[in-house]
Amino acid sequence: MSQTLSPAPHPDPEARRGARKLTLVSHPLCPYVQRAAIALHEKSVPFTRTDIDLAAKPDWFLRLSPTGKTPMLLVGGVPLFESAAIIDYLDDTEAPKLHPAHPLERARHRGWIQFSSDMLDGIGALYNAPDAESFAARAKALRARFERVEADLTGPWFAGAAFSLVDAAFAPVFRYFDTFDRIGDFGVLTGLARVAAWRARLAARPSVRAAAPADYNDRLARFLLARRSHISALMAGAL
Ligand SMILES: N[C@@H](CCC(=O)N[C@@H](CS)C(=O)NCC(=O)O)C(=O)O
């Protein structure tokens, strides 16, 4: 009887990692990339980060990525796309687990990760608002989402004592406000005490600090100024 055997895993963990070299294809300002970088750091997984110019996407990237968006994680040459799928894969393959073990809780966490993606869309809508009126309406809509977060947040991390992928997904949301706060108080986070404590805790987490370049705030400020939107006009006086 013939038998098909898969090769035995190499006994050396470093050699095993080598067979599955990880490259995170990134953009310095991309909040979705930060999710993956945070998960990799939390799991102490070595990886190479390759930044690309999203205004002039390289051919190799377009060939590999069906969406043409960052992040893309190359796993030994296999392209993974969509940040939620990437962090799920990392959680399936690398310890410690950052998703809850219970399927019901895990599904709830995935819902909150999608909620944070919708908030990133809301942040994009805010910084692209063309005038004061639309800016105020978009700030109000974003605040309503943060009020919902304030109500559902357990603390000290989103779901209690353990740092989870929901924390990894929200950290880049808050990072925008480090730059927004230099421009003005848009009333989005005002008076949300539990959210404020969570934001401060996330900002101090080594994985969160390492997920964006040191000059992130200055890069983001330049990006916002170039939008020629309402926020750019506010910045002309504030920065
Ligand atoms: N749903 C995607 C969103 C990724 C995304 O929007 N990436 C942006 C940069 S932060 C991008 O690559 N934009 C370039 C483009 O859309 O052409 C995910 O979660 O990975």
Ligand as a Chemical Component Dictionary entry (heavy atoms), coordinates in Angstrom:
data_LIG
# 
_chem_comp.id                   LIG 
_chem_comp.type                 NON-POLYMER 
_chem_comp.pdbx_formal_charge   0 
_chem_comp.three_letter_code    LIG 
# 
loop_
_chem_comp_atom.comp_id 
_chem_comp_atom.atom_id 
_chem_comp_atom.alt_atom_id 
_chem_comp_atom.type_symbol 
_chem_comp_atom.charge 
_chem_comp_atom.model_Cartn_x 
_chem_comp_atom.model_Cartn_y 
_chem_comp_atom.model_Cartn_z 
_chem_comp_atom.pdbx_ordinal 
LIG N1  N1  N 0 -10.312 46.436 3.831  1  
LIG C1  C1  C 0 -8.889  46.601 3.621  2  
LIG C2  C2  C 0 -8.592  48.087 3.529  3  
LIG C3  C3  C 0 -7.145  48.348 3.149  4  
LIG C4  C4  C 0 -6.955  49.755 2.598  5  
LIG O1  O1  O 0 -7.909  50.522 2.399  6  
LIG N2  N2  N 0 -5.675  50.103 2.335  7  
LIG C5  C5  C 0 -5.371  51.390 1.764  8  
LIG C6  C6  C 0 -4.219  52.068 2.472  9  
LIG S1  S1  S 0 -4.528  52.279 4.183  10 
LIG C7  C7  C 0 -4.908  51.205 0.327  11 
LIG O2  O2  O 0 -4.144  50.331 0.034  12 
LIG N3  N3  N 0 -5.350  52.100 -0.557 13 
LIG C8  C8  C 0 -4.900  52.098 -1.914 14 
LIG C9  C9  C 0 -6.012  51.960 -2.889 15 
LIG O3  O3  O 0 -7.177  51.805 -2.467 16 
LIG O4  O4  O 0 -5.739  52.019 -4.078 17 
LIG C10 C10 C 0 -8.127  45.932 4.772  18 
LIG O5  O5  O 0 -8.675  45.818 5.865  19 
LIG O6  O6  O 0 -6.990  45.483 4.543  20 
# 
loop_
_chem_comp_bond.comp_id 
_chem_comp_bond.atom_id_1 
_chem_comp_bond.atom_id_2 
_chem_comp_bond.value_order 
_chem_comp_bond.pdbx_ordinal 
LIG N1  C1  SING 1  
LIG C1  C2  SING 2  
LIG C1  C10 SING 3  
LIG C2  C3  SING 4  
LIG C3  C4  SING 5  
LIG C4  O1  DOUB 6  
LIG C4  N2  SING 7  
LIG N2  C5  SING 8  
LIG C5  C6  SING 9  
LIG C5  C7  SING 10 
LIG C6  S1  SING 11 
LIG C7  O2  DOUB 12 
LIG C7  N3  SING 13 
LIG N3  C8  SING 14 
LIG C8  C9  SING 15 
LIG C9  O3  DOUB 16 
LIG C9  O4  SING 17 
LIG C10 O5  DOUB 18 
LIG C10 O6  SING 19 
# 
